[in-house]
Amino acid sequence: MEERTFLPGEIVQHFKRELLSEEERETNKYLYKIVGVALHSETRESLMIYQALYDDGGLYARPLEMFLSKVDREKYPDVRQEYRFEACSIHG
């Protein structure tokens, strides 16, 4: 199985960015900067910490396994992006 990792400072895009209009894309919606991987203090689960590059620049945490998972093809059959989050080559 392929090992996927992201380093602090890398820019990633959520697959839903594909569904935006050009005007919405200009707002950086669904673009995020990787902060790093943290451990949940009680469960020891690995969490990806990432910061939005739009709106108020909020910080988010998501279980690492989910962050690295593939797009649900049943729910989103027409999305081209393979994974939920992928490195973004068009920004930063």
PyMOL Python script that loads the backbone (N, CA, C, O; Angstrom):
from pymol import cmd

cmd.read_pdbstr("""\
ATOM      1  N   MET A   1       0.839  -1.198   0.000  1.00  0.00           N
ATOM      2  CA  MET A   1       0.000   0.000   0.000  1.00  0.00           C
ATOM      3  C   MET A   1       0.880   1.256   0.000  1.00  0.00           C
ATOM      4  O   MET A   1       1.868   1.337   0.730  1.00  0.00           O
ATOM      5  N   GLU A   2       0.510   2.214  -0.817  1.00  0.00           N
ATOM      6  CA  GLU A   2       1.261   3.460  -0.957  1.00  0.00           C
ATOM      7  C   GLU A   2       1.201   4.291   0.322  1.00  0.00           C
ATOM      8  O   GLU A   2       0.132   4.484   0.901  1.00  0.00           O
ATOM      9  N   GLU A   3       2.362   4.778   0.752  1.00  0.00           N
ATOM     10  CA  GLU A   3       2.441   5.639   1.936  1.00  0.00           C
ATOM     11  C   GLU A   3       2.284   7.090   1.485  1.00  0.00           C
ATOM     12  O   GLU A   3       3.094   7.587   0.702  1.00  0.00           O
ATOM     13  N   ARG A   4       1.272   7.754   1.962  1.00  0.00           N
ATOM     14  CA  ARG A   4       1.044   9.160   1.609  1.00  0.00           C
ATOM     15  C   ARG A   4       1.328  10.011   2.834  1.00  0.00           C
ATOM     16  O   ARG A   4       0.781   9.761   3.908  1.00  0.00           O
ATOM     17  N   THR A   5       2.175  11.011   2.679  1.00  0.00           N
ATOM     18  CA  THR A   5       2.483  11.915   3.783  1.00  0.00           C
ATOM     19  C   THR A   5       2.467  13.349   3.280  1.00  0.00           C
ATOM     20  O   THR A   5       2.685  13.615   2.098  1.00  0.00           O
ATOM     21  N   PHE A   6       2.207  14.250   4.188  1.00  0.00           N
ATOM     22  CA  PHE A   6       2.255  15.679   3.908  1.00  0.00           C
ATOM     23  C   PHE A   6       3.107  16.335   4.977  1.00  0.00           C
ATOM     24  O   PHE A   6       3.024  15.974   6.151  1.00  0.00           O
ATOM     25  N   LEU A   7       3.919  17.288   4.579  1.00  0.00           N
ATOM     26  CA  LEU A   7       4.805  17.986   5.500  1.00  0.00           C
ATOM     27  C   LEU A   7       4.207  19.320   5.928  1.00  0.00           C
ATOM     28  O   LEU A   7       3.448  19.924   5.170  1.00  0.00           O
ATOM     29  N   PRO A   8       4.535  19.788   7.128  1.00  0.00           N
ATOM     30  CA  PRO A   8       4.063  21.108   7.562  1.00  0.00           C
ATOM     31  C   PRO A   8       4.405  22.169   6.514  1.00  0.00           C
ATOM     32  O   PRO A   8       5.518  22.215   5.991  1.00  0.00           O
ATOM     33  N   GLY A   9       3.422  23.014   6.225  1.00  0.00           N
ATOM     34  CA  GLY A   9       3.604  24.080   5.248  1.00  0.00           C
ATOM     35  C   GLY A   9       3.117  23.726   3.860  1.00  0.00           C
ATOM     36  O   GLY A   9       2.899  24.620   3.042  1.00  0.00           O
ATOM     37  N   GLU A  10       2.941  22.445   3.568  1.00  0.00           N
ATOM     38  CA  GLU A  10       2.444  22.051   2.254  1.00  0.00           C
ATOM     39  C   GLU A  10       0.995  22.504   2.089  1.00  0.00           C
ATOM     40  O   GLU A  10       0.234  22.570   3.055  1.00  0.00           O
ATOM     41  N   ILE A  11       0.632  22.814   0.843  1.00  0.00           N
ATOM     42  CA  ILE A  11      -0.735  23.226   0.520  1.00  0.00           C
ATOM     43  C   ILE A  11      -1.455  22.041  -0.105  1.00  0.00           C
ATOM     44  O   ILE A  11      -0.944  21.396  -1.020  1.00  0.00           O
ATOM     45  N   VAL A  12      -2.656  21.764   0.408  1.00  0.00           N
ATOM     46  CA  VAL A  12      -3.476  20.670  -0.114  1.00  0.00           C
ATOM     47  C   VAL A  12      -4.847  21.201  -0.489  1.00  0.00           C
ATOM     48  O   VAL A  12      -5.278  22.257  -0.025  1.00  0.00           O
ATOM     49  N   GLN A  13      -5.520  20.442  -1.341  1.00  0.00           N
ATOM     50  CA  GLN A  13      -6.895  20.804  -1.697  1.00  0.00           C
ATOM     51  C   GLN A  13      -7.823  19.645  -1.396  1.00  0.00           C
ATOM     52  O   GLN A  13      -7.480  18.479  -1.591  1.00  0.00           O
ATOM     53  N   HIS A  14      -9.006  19.992  -0.916  1.00  0.00           N
ATOM     54  CA  HIS A  14     -10.062  19.016  -0.690  1.00  0.00           C
ATOM     55  C   HIS A  14     -10.717  18.740  -2.036  1.00  0.00           C
ATOM     56  O   HIS A  14     -10.803  19.635  -2.877  1.00  0.00           O
ATOM     57  N   PHE A  15     -11.175  17.522  -2.248  1.00  0.00           N
ATOM     58  CA  PHE A  15     -11.737  17.161  -3.548  1.00  0.00           C
ATOM     59  C   PHE A  15     -12.937  18.017  -3.955  1.00  0.00           C
ATOM     60  O   PHE A  15     -13.211  18.158  -5.147  1.00  0.00           O
ATOM     61  N   LYS A  16     -13.653  18.589  -2.993  1.00  0.00           N
ATOM     62  CA  LYS A  16     -14.826  19.400  -3.336  1.00  0.00           C
ATOM     63  C   LYS A  16     -14.450  20.688  -4.067  1.00  0.00           C
ATOM     64  O   LYS A  16     -15.317  21.372  -4.611  1.00  0.00           O
ATOM     65  N   ARG A  17     -13.144  21.021  -4.079  1.00  0.00           N
ATOM     66  CA  ARG A  17     -12.697  22.196  -4.828  1.00  0.00           C
ATOM     67  C   ARG A  17     -13.041  22.052  -6.310  1.00  0.00           C
ATOM     68  O   ARG A  17     -13.293  23.046  -6.991  1.00  0.00           O
ATOM     69  N   GLU A  18     -13.053  20.826  -6.805  1.00  0.00           N
ATOM     70  CA  GLU A  18     -13.408  20.569  -8.205  1.00  0.00           C
ATOM     71  C   GLU A  18     -14.805  21.060  -8.551  1.00  0.00           C
ATOM     72  O   GLU A  18     -15.082  21.398  -9.702  1.00  0.00           O
ATOM     73  N   LEU A  19     -15.669  21.100  -7.573  1.00  0.00           N
ATOM     74  CA  LEU A  19     -17.075  21.430  -7.803  1.00  0.00           C
ATOM     75  C   LEU A  19     -17.350  22.930  -7.790  1.00  0.00           C
ATOM     76  O   LEU A  19     -18.487  23.349  -8.006  1.00  0.00           O
ATOM     77  N   LEU A  20     -16.320  23.747  -7.539  1.00  0.00           N
ATOM     78  CA  LEU A  20     -16.488  25.196  -7.429  1.00  0.00           C
ATOM     79  C   LEU A  20     -16.438  25.887  -8.786  1.00  0.00           C
ATOM     80  O   LEU A  20     -15.859  25.376  -9.745  1.00  0.00           O
ATOM     81  N   SER A  21     -17.058  27.059  -8.840  1.00  0.00           N
ATOM     82  CA  SER A  21     -16.942  27.919 -10.023  1.00  0.00           C
ATOM     83  C   SER A  21     -15.559  28.581  -9.993  1.00  0.00           C
ATOM     84  O   SER A  21     -14.873  28.546  -8.971  1.00  0.00           O
ATOM     85  N   GLU A  22     -15.162  29.174 -11.096  1.00  0.00           N
ATOM     86  CA  GLU A  22     -13.877  29.889 -11.152  1.00  0.00           C
ATOM     87  C   GLU A  22     -13.828  31.010 -10.110  1.00  0.00           C
ATOM     88  O   GLU A  22     -12.800  31.218  -9.466  1.00  0.00           O
ATOM     89  N   GLU A  23     -14.944  31.730  -9.948  1.00  0.00           N
ATOM     90  CA  GLU A  23     -14.976  32.818  -8.961  1.00  0.00           C
ATOM     91  C   GLU A  23     -14.780  32.291  -7.552  1.00  0.00           C
ATOM     92  O   GLU A  23     -14.061  32.893  -6.755  1.00  0.00           O
ATOM     93  N   GLU A  24     -15.416  31.171  -7.243  1.00  0.00           N
ATOM     94  CA  GLU A  24     -15.259  30.580  -5.915  1.00  0.00           C
ATOM     95  C   GLU A  24     -13.819  30.099  -5.699  1.00  0.00           C
ATOM     96  O   GLU A  24     -13.286  30.214  -4.595  1.00  0.00           O
ATOM     97  N   ARG A  25     -13.198  29.568  -6.738  1.00  0.00           N
ATOM     98  CA  ARG A  25     -11.812  29.094  -6.628  1.00  0.00           C
ATOM     99  C   ARG A  25     -10.868  30.249  -6.274  1.00  0.00           C
ATOM    100  O   ARG A  25      -9.882  30.048  -5.566  1.00  0.00           O
ATOM    101  N   GLU A  26     -11.164  31.436  -6.757  1.00  0.00           N
ATOM    102  CA  GLU A  26     -10.314  32.595  -6.480  1.00  0.00           C
ATOM    103  C   GLU A  26     -10.308  32.975  -5.002  1.00  0.00           C
ATOM    104  O   GLU A  26      -9.415  33.696  -4.558  1.00  0.00           O
ATOM    105  N   THR A  27     -11.275  32.508  -4.245  1.00  0.00           N
ATOM    106  CA  THR A  27     -11.326  32.791  -2.805  1.00  0.00           C
ATOM    107  C   THR A  27     -10.485  31.798  -2.005  1.00  0.00           C
ATOM    108  O   THR A  27     -10.428  31.880  -0.778  1.00  0.00           O
ATOM    109  N   ASN A  28      -9.831  30.861  -2.695  1.00  0.00           N
ATOM    110  CA  ASN A  28      -9.026  29.807  -2.066  1.00  0.00           C
ATOM    111  C   ASN A  28      -9.866  28.781  -1.309  1.00  0.00           C
ATOM    112  O   ASN A  28      -9.329  28.019  -0.505  1.00  0.00           O
ATOM    113  N   LYS A  29     -11.168  28.752  -1.554  1.00  0.00           N
ATOM    114  CA  LYS A  29     -12.024  27.794  -0.857  1.00  0.00           C
ATOM    115  C   LYS A  29     -11.514  26.371  -1.073  1.00  0.00           C
ATOM    116  O   LYS A  29     -11.124  25.996  -2.179  1.00  0.00           O
ATOM    117  N   TYR A  30     -11.526  25.596  -0.006  1.00  0.00           N
ATOM    118  CA  TYR A  30     -11.067  24.208   0.021  1.00  0.00           C
ATOM    119  C   TYR A  30      -9.564  24.061  -0.182  1.00  0.00           C
ATOM    120  O   TYR A  30      -9.096  22.986  -0.557  1.00  0.00           O
ATOM    121  N   LEU A  31      -8.799  25.128   0.059  1.00  0.00           N
ATOM    122  CA  LEU A  31      -7.342  25.036   0.097  1.00  0.00           C
ATOM    123  C   LEU A  31      -6.892  25.135   1.546  1.00  0.00           C
ATOM    124  O   LEU A  31      -7.419  25.942   2.313  1.00  0.00           O
ATOM    125  N   TYR A  32      -5.919  24.315   1.918  1.00  0.00           N
ATOM    126  CA  TYR A  32      -5.470  24.246   3.299  1.00  0.00           C
ATOM    127  C   TYR A  32      -3.954  24.140   3.370  1.00  0.00           C
ATOM    128  O   TYR A  32      -3.305  23.606   2.470  1.00  0.00           O
ATOM    129  N   LYS A  33      -3.403  24.668   4.472  1.00  0.00           N
ATOM    130  CA  LYS A  33      -1.976  24.520   4.759  1.00  0.00           C
ATOM    131  C   LYS A  33      -1.836  23.478   5.866  1.00  0.00           C
ATOM    132  O   LYS A  33      -2.506  23.556   6.895  1.00  0.00           O
ATOM    133  N   ILE A  34      -0.956  22.504   5.640  1.00  0.00           N
ATOM    134  CA  ILE A  34      -0.709  21.467   6.643  1.00  0.00           C
ATOM    135  C   ILE A  34       0.051  22.073   7.819  1.00  0.00           C
ATOM    136  O   ILE A  34       1.077  22.727   7.634  1.00  0.00           O
ATOM    137  N   VAL A  35      -0.461  21.849   9.031  1.00  0.00           N
ATOM    138  CA  VAL A  35       0.234  22.246  10.254  1.00  0.00           C
ATOM    139  C   VAL A  35       1.080  21.073  10.734  1.00  0.00           C
ATOM    140  O   VAL A  35       2.250  21.252  11.072  1.00  0.00           O
ATOM    141  N   GLY A  36       0.506  19.888  10.767  1.00  0.00           N
ATOM    142  CA  GLY A  36       1.242  18.685  11.158  1.00  0.00           C
ATOM    143  C   GLY A  36       0.320  17.633  11.727  1.00  0.00           C
ATOM    144  O   GLY A  36      -0.899  17.806  11.768  1.00  0.00           O
ATOM    145  N   VAL A  37       0.911  16.550  12.160  1.00  0.00           N
ATOM    146  CA  VAL A  37       0.155  15.446  12.748  1.00  0.00           C
ATOM    147  C   VAL A  37       0.285  15.540  14.267  1.00  0.00           C
ATOM    148  O   VAL A  37       1.379  15.717  14.802  1.00  0.00           O
ATOM    149  N   ALA A  38      -0.847  15.419  14.945  1.00  0.00           N
ATOM    150  CA  ALA A  38      -0.883  15.447  16.409  1.00  0.00           C
ATOM    151  C   ALA A  38      -1.466  14.128  16.911  1.00  0.00           C
ATOM    152  O   ALA A  38      -2.113  13.400  16.159  1.00  0.00           O
ATOM    153  N   LEU A  39      -1.234  13.832  18.178  1.00  0.00           N
ATOM    154  CA  LEU A  39      -1.829  12.658  18.804  1.00  0.00           C
ATOM    155  C   LEU A  39      -2.941  13.097  19.736  1.00  0.00           C
ATOM    156  O   LEU A  39      -2.764  14.013  20.539  1.00  0.00           O
ATOM    157  N   HIS A  40      -4.089  12.441  19.627  1.00  0.00           N
ATOM    158  CA  HIS A  40      -5.184  12.683  20.558  1.00  0.00           C
ATOM    159  C   HIS A  40      -4.675  12.311  21.954  1.00  0.00           C
ATOM    160  O   HIS A  40      -4.114  11.231  22.139  1.00  0.00           O
ATOM    161  N   SER A  41      -4.865  13.185  22.920  1.00  0.00           N
ATOM    162  CA  SER A  41      -4.265  13.000  24.242  1.00  0.00           C
ATOM    163  C   SER A  41      -4.784  11.782  24.998  1.00  0.00           C
ATOM    164  O   SER A  41      -4.088  11.261  25.870  1.00  0.00           O
ATOM    165  N   GLU A  42      -5.985  11.320  24.683  1.00  0.00           N
ATOM    166  CA  GLU A  42      -6.531  10.176  25.411  1.00  0.00           C
ATOM    167  C   GLU A  42      -6.529   8.899  24.594  1.00  0.00           C
ATOM    168  O   GLU A  42      -6.187   7.837  25.114  1.00  0.00           O
ATOM    169  N   THR A  43      -6.907   8.981  23.321  1.00  0.00           N
ATOM    170  CA  THR A  43      -7.011   7.763  22.505  1.00  0.00           C
ATOM    171  C   THR A  43      -5.720   7.434  21.776  1.00  0.00           C
ATOM    172  O   THR A  43      -5.549   6.313  21.297  1.00  0.00           O
ATOM    173  N   ARG A  44      -4.798   8.407  21.684  1.00  0.00           N
ATOM    174  CA  ARG A  44      -3.532   8.268  20.958  1.00  0.00           C
ATOM    175  C   ARG A  44      -3.743   8.155  19.452  1.00  0.00           C
ATOM    176  O   ARG A  44      -2.825   7.771  18.727  1.00  0.00           O
ATOM    177  N   GLU A  45      -4.936   8.484  18.975  1.00  0.00           N
ATOM    178  CA  GLU A  45      -5.210   8.465  17.542  1.00  0.00           C
ATOM    179  C   GLU A  45      -4.444   9.604  16.869  1.00  0.00           C
ATOM    180  O   GLU A  45      -4.370  10.706  17.411  1.00  0.00           O
ATOM    181  N   SER A  46      -3.879   9.344  15.699  1.00  0.00           N
ATOM    182  CA  SER A  46      -3.190  10.379  14.930  1.00  0.00           C
ATOM    183  C   SER A  46      -4.216  11.272  14.250  1.00  0.00           C
ATOM    184  O   SER A  46      -5.151  10.789  13.611  1.00  0.00           O
ATOM    185  N   LEU A  47      -4.032  12.585  14.395  1.00  0.00           N
ATOM    186  CA  LEU A  47      -4.928  13.582  13.798  1.00  0.00           C
ATOM    187  C   LEU A  47      -4.115  14.514  12.916  1.00  0.00           C
ATOM    188  O   LEU A  47      -3.045  14.978  13.311  1.00  0.00           O
ATOM    189  N   MET A  48      -4.624  14.788  11.719  1.00  0.00           N
ATOM    190  CA  MET A  48      -3.994  15.791  10.859  1.00  0.00           C
ATOM    191  C   MET A  48      -4.547  17.151  11.270  1.00  0.00           C
ATOM    192  O   MET A  48      -5.759  17.333  11.384  1.00  0.00           O
ATOM    193  N   ILE A  49      -3.648  18.097  11.488  1.00  0.00           N
ATOM    194  CA  ILE A  49      -4.030  19.466  11.819  1.00  0.00           C
ATOM    195  C   ILE A  49      -3.746  20.309  10.579  1.00  0.00           C
ATOM    196  O   ILE A  49      -2.645  20.265  10.031  1.00  0.00           O
ATOM    197  N   TYR A  50      -4.741  21.073  10.142  1.00  0.00           N
ATOM    198  CA  TYR A  50      -4.580  21.861   8.927  1.00  0.00           C
ATOM    199  C   TYR A  50      -5.358  23.164   9.038  1.00  0.00           C
ATOM    200  O   TYR A  50      -6.350  23.249   9.761  1.00  0.00           O
ATOM    201  N   GLN A  51      -4.893  24.183   8.307  1.00  0.00           N
ATOM    202  CA  GLN A  51      -5.469  25.519   8.409  1.00  0.00           C
ATOM    203  C   GLN A  51      -6.056  25.943   7.074  1.00  0.00           C
ATOM    204  O   GLN A  51      -5.413  25.821   6.031  1.00  0.00           O
ATOM    205  N   ALA A  52      -7.284  26.442   7.118  1.00  0.00           N
ATOM    206  CA  ALA A  52      -7.950  26.936   5.914  1.00  0.00           C
ATOM    207  C   ALA A  52      -7.221  28.160   5.375  1.00  0.00           C
ATOM    208  O   ALA A  52      -6.736  28.992   6.141  1.00  0.00           O
ATOM    209  N   LEU A  53      -7.148  28.263   4.060  1.00  0.00           N
ATOM    210  CA  LEU A  53      -6.574  29.436   3.404  1.00  0.00           C
ATOM    211  C   LEU A  53      -7.682  30.334   2.863  1.00  0.00           C
ATOM    212  O   LEU A  53      -7.476  31.082   1.907  1.00  0.00           O
ATOM    213  N   TYR A  54      -8.850  30.253   3.479  1.00  0.00           N
ATOM    214  CA  TYR A  54     -10.004  31.064   3.092  1.00  0.00           C
ATOM    215  C   TYR A  54     -10.779  31.435   4.351  1.00  0.00           C
ATOM    216  O   TYR A  54     -10.505  30.936   5.443  1.00  0.00           O
ATOM    217  N   ASP A  55     -11.745  32.314   4.173  1.00  0.00           N
ATOM    218  CA  ASP A  55     -12.573  32.798   5.284  1.00  0.00           C
ATOM    219  C   ASP A  55     -11.699  33.259   6.454  1.00  0.00           C
ATOM    220  O   ASP A  55     -10.826  34.109   6.275  1.00  0.00           O
ATOM    221  N   ASP A  56     -11.927  32.704   7.649  1.00  0.00           N
ATOM    222  CA  ASP A  56     -11.212  33.193   8.828  1.00  0.00           C
ATOM    223  C   ASP A  56      -9.918  32.428   9.118  1.00  0.00           C
ATOM    224  O   ASP A  56      -9.295  32.648  10.157  1.00  0.00           O
ATOM    225  N   GLY A  57      -9.504  31.528   8.210  1.00  0.00           N
ATOM    226  CA  GLY A  57      -8.255  30.795   8.408  1.00  0.00           C
ATOM    227  C   GLY A  57      -8.308  29.818   9.564  1.00  0.00           C
ATOM    228  O   GLY A  57      -7.306  29.593  10.244  1.00  0.00           O
ATOM    229  N   GLY A  58      -9.482  29.233   9.789  1.00  0.00           N
ATOM    230  CA  GLY A  58      -9.679  28.326  10.908  1.00  0.00           C
ATOM    231  C   GLY A  58      -8.752  27.122  10.891  1.00  0.00           C
ATOM    232  O   GLY A  58      -8.304  26.681   9.834  1.00  0.00           O
ATOM    233  N   LEU A  59      -8.473  26.600  12.075  1.00  0.00           N
ATOM    234  CA  LEU A  59      -7.683  25.381  12.225  1.00  0.00           C
ATOM    235  C   LEU A  59      -8.632  24.196  12.359  1.00  0.00           C
ATOM    236  O   LEU A  59      -9.661  24.281  13.028  1.00  0.00           O
ATOM    237  N   TYR A  60      -8.269  23.089  11.710  1.00  0.00           N
ATOM    238  CA  TYR A  60      -9.099  21.892  11.725  1.00  0.00           C
ATOM    239  C   TYR A  60      -8.263  20.684  12.091  1.00  0.00           C
ATOM    240  O   TYR A  60      -7.057  20.653  11.848  1.00  0.00           O
ATOM    241  N   ALA A  61      -8.913  19.682  12.680  1.00  0.00           N
ATOM    242  CA  ALA A  61      -8.289  18.398  12.987  1.00  0.00           C
ATOM    243  C   ALA A  61      -9.194  17.309  12.434  1.00  0.00           C
ATOM    244  O   ALA A  61     -10.415  17.360  12.577  1.00  0.00           O
ATOM    245  N   ARG A  62      -8.574  16.334  11.806  1.00  0.00           N
ATOM    246  CA  ARG A  62      -9.323  15.217  11.239  1.00  0.00           C
ATOM    247  C   ARG A  62      -8.487  13.960  11.475  1.00  0.00           C
ATOM    248  O   ARG A  62      -7.263  14.008  11.359  1.00  0.00           O
ATOM    249  N   PRO A  63      -9.123  12.840  11.802  1.00  0.00           N
ATOM    250  CA  PRO A  63      -8.343  11.613  11.953  1.00  0.00           C
ATOM    251  C   PRO A  63      -7.469  11.394  10.708  1.00  0.00           C
ATOM    252  O   PRO A  63      -7.942  11.513   9.578  1.00  0.00           O
ATOM    253  N   LEU A  64      -6.199  11.077  10.933  1.00  0.00           N
ATOM    254  CA  LEU A  64      -5.252  10.935   9.834  1.00  0.00           C
ATOM    255  C   LEU A  64      -5.733   9.926   8.804  1.00  0.00           C
ATOM    256  O   LEU A  64      -5.618  10.157   7.601  1.00  0.00           O
ATOM    257  N   GLU A  65      -6.269   8.816   9.270  1.00  0.00           N
ATOM    258  CA  GLU A  65      -6.766   7.789   8.342  1.00  0.00           C
ATOM    259  C   GLU A  65      -7.832   8.360   7.407  1.00  0.00           C
ATOM    260  O   GLU A  65      -7.829   8.068   6.212  1.00  0.00           O
ATOM    261  N   MET A  66      -8.739   9.169   7.944  1.00  0.00           N
ATOM    262  CA  MET A  66      -9.776   9.784   7.127  1.00  0.00           C
ATOM    263  C   MET A  66      -9.167  10.843   6.197  1.00  0.00           C
ATOM    264  O   MET A  66      -9.547  10.932   5.030  1.00  0.00           O
ATOM    265  N   PHE A  67      -8.239  11.633   6.702  1.00  0.00           N
ATOM    266  CA  PHE A  67      -7.598  12.679   5.902  1.00  0.00           C
ATOM    267  C   PHE A  67      -6.942  12.071   4.666  1.00  0.00           C
ATOM    268  O   PHE A  67      -6.993  12.658   3.585  1.00  0.00           O
ATOM    269  N   LEU A  68      -6.331  10.911   4.816  1.00  0.00           N
ATOM    270  CA  LEU A  68      -5.596  10.263   3.731  1.00  0.00           C
ATOM    271  C   LEU A  68      -6.461   9.342   2.868  1.00  0.00           C
ATOM    272  O   LEU A  68      -5.966   8.745   1.912  1.00  0.00           O
ATOM    273  N   SER A  69      -7.739   9.225   3.199  1.00  0.00           N
ATOM    274  CA  SER A  69      -8.604   8.263   2.511  1.00  0.00           C
ATOM    275  C   SER A  69      -8.976   8.699   1.094  1.00  0.00           C
ATOM    276  O   SER A  69      -8.830   9.860   0.712  1.00  0.00           O
ATOM    277  N   LYS A  70      -9.456   7.728   0.344  1.00  0.00           N
ATOM    278  CA  LYS A  70      -9.906   7.969  -1.026  1.00  0.00           C
ATOM    279  C   LYS A  70     -11.304   8.596  -1.007  1.00  0.00           C
ATOM    280  O   LYS A  70     -12.048   8.461  -0.036  1.00  0.00           O
ATOM    281  N   VAL A  71     -11.639   9.278  -2.093  1.00  0.00           N
ATOM    282  CA  VAL A  71     -12.972   9.863  -2.267  1.00  0.00           C
ATOM    283  C   VAL A  71     -13.990   8.728  -2.338  1.00  0.00           C
ATOM    284  O   VAL A  71     -13.738   7.696  -2.959  1.00  0.00           O
ATOM    285  N   ASP A  72     -15.130   8.925  -1.703  1.00  0.00           N
ATOM    286  CA  ASP A  72     -16.226   7.949  -1.749  1.00  0.00           C
ATOM    287  C   ASP A  72     -16.852   8.008  -3.142  1.00  0.00           C
ATOM    288  O   ASP A  72     -17.591   8.941  -3.454  1.00  0.00           O
ATOM    289  N   ARG A  73     -16.558   7.015  -3.973  1.00  0.00           N
ATOM    290  CA  ARG A  73     -17.026   6.988  -5.369  1.00  0.00           C
ATOM    291  C   ARG A  73     -18.529   6.764  -5.490  1.00  0.00           C
ATOM    292  O   ARG A  73     -19.125   7.138  -6.501  1.00  0.00           O
ATOM    293  N   GLU A  74     -19.141   6.172  -4.495  1.00  0.00           N
ATOM    294  CA  GLU A  74     -20.595   6.003  -4.549  1.00  0.00           C
ATOM    295  C   GLU A  74     -21.283   7.346  -4.350  1.00  0.00           C
ATOM    296  O   GLU A  74     -22.273   7.649  -5.017  1.00  0.00           O
ATOM    297  N   LYS A  75     -20.766   8.136  -3.449  1.00  0.00           N
ATOM    298  CA  LYS A  75     -21.353   9.434  -3.138  1.00  0.00           C
ATOM    299  C   LYS A  75     -20.942  10.509  -4.148  1.00  0.00           C
ATOM    300  O   LYS A  75     -21.733  11.401  -4.456  1.00  0.00           O
ATOM    301  N   TYR A  76     -19.706  10.429  -4.669  1.00  0.00           N
ATOM    302  CA  TYR A  76     -19.166  11.431  -5.592  1.00  0.00           C
ATOM    303  C   TYR A  76     -18.567  10.734  -6.819  1.00  0.00           C
ATOM    304  O   TYR A  76     -17.348  10.732  -6.990  1.00  0.00           O
ATOM    305  N   PRO A  77     -19.415  10.140  -7.678  1.00  0.00           N
ATOM    306  CA  PRO A  77     -18.900   9.350  -8.805  1.00  0.00           C
ATOM    307  C   PRO A  77     -18.172  10.160  -9.880  1.00  0.00           C
ATOM    308  O   PRO A  77     -17.367   9.596 -10.621  1.00  0.00           O
ATOM    309  N   ASP A  78     -18.429  11.449  -9.982  1.00  0.00           N
ATOM    310  CA  ASP A  78     -17.855  12.249 -11.068  1.00  0.00           C
ATOM    311  C   ASP A  78     -16.621  13.055 -10.682  1.00  0.00           C
ATOM    312  O   ASP A  78     -16.067  13.765 -11.522  1.00  0.00           O
ATOM    313  N   VAL A  79     -16.185  12.962  -9.444  1.00  0.00           N
ATOM    314  CA  VAL A  79     -15.007  13.704  -9.000  1.00  0.00           C
ATOM    315  C   VAL A  79     -13.760  13.026  -9.562  1.00  0.00           C
ATOM    316  O   VAL A  79     -13.622  11.805  -9.493  1.00  0.00           O
ATOM    317  N   ARG A  80     -12.856  13.829 -10.117  1.00  0.00           N
ATOM    318  CA  ARG A  80     -11.626  13.280 -10.709  1.00  0.00           C
ATOM    319  C   ARG A  80     -10.556  12.973  -9.668  1.00  0.00           C
ATOM    320  O   ARG A  80      -9.788  12.024  -9.830  1.00  0.00           O
ATOM    321  N   GLN A  81     -10.500  13.771  -8.598  1.00  0.00           N
ATOM    322  CA  GLN A  81      -9.469  13.596  -7.584  1.00  0.00           C
ATOM    323  C   GLN A  81      -9.624  12.226  -6.928  1.00  0.00           C
ATOM    324  O   GLN A  81     -10.738  11.822  -6.595  1.00  0.00           O
ATOM    325  N   GLU A  82      -8.524  11.514  -6.743  1.00  0.00           N
ATOM    326  CA  GLU A  82      -8.585  10.163  -6.185  1.00  0.00           C
ATOM    327  C   GLU A  82      -8.751  10.156  -4.669  1.00  0.00           C
ATOM    328  O   GLU A  82      -9.489   9.340  -4.118  1.00  0.00           O
ATOM    329  N   TYR A  83      -8.055  11.076  -4.004  1.00  0.00           N
ATOM    330  CA  TYR A  83      -8.061  11.108  -2.539  1.00  0.00           C
ATOM    331  C   TYR A  83      -8.818  12.323  -2.021  1.00  0.00           C
ATOM    332  O   TYR A  83      -8.974  13.322  -2.723  1.00  0.00           O
ATOM    333  N   ARG A  84      -9.288  12.220  -0.774  1.00  0.00           N
ATOM    334  CA  ARG A  84     -10.015  13.320  -0.131  1.00  0.00           C
ATOM    335  C   ARG A  84      -9.201  14.611  -0.152  1.00  0.00           C
ATOM    336  O   ARG A  84      -9.723  15.672  -0.492  1.00  0.00           O
ATOM    337  N   PHE A  85      -7.915  14.518   0.215  1.00  0.00           N
ATOM    338  CA  PHE A  85      -6.990  15.659   0.157  1.00  0.00           C
ATOM    339  C   PHE A  85      -5.783  15.276  -0.684  1.00  0.00           C
ATOM    340  O   PHE A  85      -5.238  14.181  -0.546  1.00  0.00           O
ATOM    341  N   GLU A  86      -5.373  16.185  -1.554  1.00  0.00           N
ATOM    342  CA  GLU A  86      -4.188  15.963  -2.376  1.00  0.00           C
ATOM    343  C   GLU A  86      -3.367  17.243  -2.421  1.00  0.00           C
ATOM    344  O   GLU A  86      -3.881  18.344  -2.222  1.00  0.00           O
ATOM    345  N   ALA A  87      -2.074  17.067  -2.688  1.00  0.00           N
ATOM    346  CA  ALA A  87      -1.186  18.221  -2.828  1.00  0.00           C
ATOM    347  C   ALA A  87      -1.740  19.116  -3.927  1.00  0.00           C
ATOM    348  O   ALA A  87      -2.269  18.640  -4.931  1.00  0.00           O
ATOM    349  N   CYS A  88      -1.610  20.417  -3.718  1.00  0.00           N
ATOM    350  CA  CYS A  88      -2.140  21.397  -4.667  1.00  0.00           C
ATOM    351  C   CYS A  88      -0.990  22.058  -5.402  1.00  0.00           C
ATOM    352  O   CYS A  88      -0.116  22.663  -4.782  1.00  0.00           O
ATOM    353  N   SER A  89      -0.986  21.945  -6.708  1.00  0.00           N
ATOM    354  CA  SER A  89       0.100  22.527  -7.502  1.00  0.00           C
ATOM    355  C   SER A  89      -0.266  23.899  -8.052  1.00  0.00           C
ATOM    356  O   SER A  89       0.568  24.551  -8.679  1.00  0.00           O
ATOM    357  N   ILE A  90      -1.504  24.350  -7.828  1.00  0.00           N
ATOM    358  CA  ILE A  90      -1.920  25.630  -8.421  1.00  0.00           C
ATOM    359  C   ILE A  90      -1.845  26.797  -7.444  1.00  0.00           C
ATOM    360  O   ILE A  90      -2.174  27.926  -7.809  1.00  0.00           O
ATOM    361  N   HIS A  91      -1.417  26.545  -6.208  1.00  0.00           N
ATOM    362  CA  HIS A  91      -1.379  27.623  -5.217  1.00  0.00           C
ATOM    363  C   HIS A  91      -0.159  27.442  -4.332  1.00  0.00           C
ATOM    364  O   HIS A  91       0.223  26.325  -3.986  1.00  0.00           O
ATOM    365  N   GLY A  92       0.445  28.571  -3.975  1.00  0.00           N
ATOM    366  CA  GLY A  92       1.518  28.573  -2.996  1.00  0.00           C
ATOM    367  C   GLY A  92       2.716  27.826  -3.446  1.00  0.00           C
ATOM    368  O   GLY A  92       3.704  27.745  -2.715  1.00  0.00           O
TER     369      GLY A  92
END
""", "prot")
cmd.dss("prot")
cmd.show_as("cartoon", "prot")
cmd.util.cbc("prot")
cmd.orient("prot")
